[in-house]
C-alpha cells in the first residue's frame, strides 16, 4: 500500500506545467505555460527559447492531427504570423 501511494505521488508530481513545441519557420523551441486558454481569438503568452523572452501573441487557429497540435498565432512584437507545432 505504501508503494502504491508513493508511486501515485511521484506520477502526479511529474505533471507537466507547460506545453512544449517548435516553430519550424524560425527554428526555435517555444513553450506555452499552464493556464493559457489556447483558443482562436484569445491572447496568450509564449516563451521563445531563441530570444529568451516571453511574447504576447493572439491565437488565430488551433488544429490537431495525431500527437501534434498546430497553433497558428500572431506575434505582436514582430508583427508576423507564426505556426507552432505543439506536442
HUQUI-V43075 format. One line per field, one symbol per residue. ss: DSSP state (2 for helix, 1 for strand, 0 for the rest). psi: psi as a letter, one per 30 degrees, with the letter a starting at -180 (. if undefined). burial: I if it has 24 or more other C-alpha atoms within 12 Angstrom, else O. Layout:
ss->???
psi->???
burial->???
This chain:
ss->022222222222200001111110000111111000000000111111000011111111111110011111111000011111110
psi->eeeeeeeeeeeffgkkgljkakjeefhkklkjlkfkjilkfkklklkjfefglkkklkkelkkkjbfkkkjklkjeffglkkjkjk.
burial->OOOOOOOOOOOOOOOOOOIIIIIOOOOOIIIIOOOOOIOOOOIIIIIIOOOOOOIOIIIIIOOOOOOOOIIIIIIOOOOOOIIIIIO
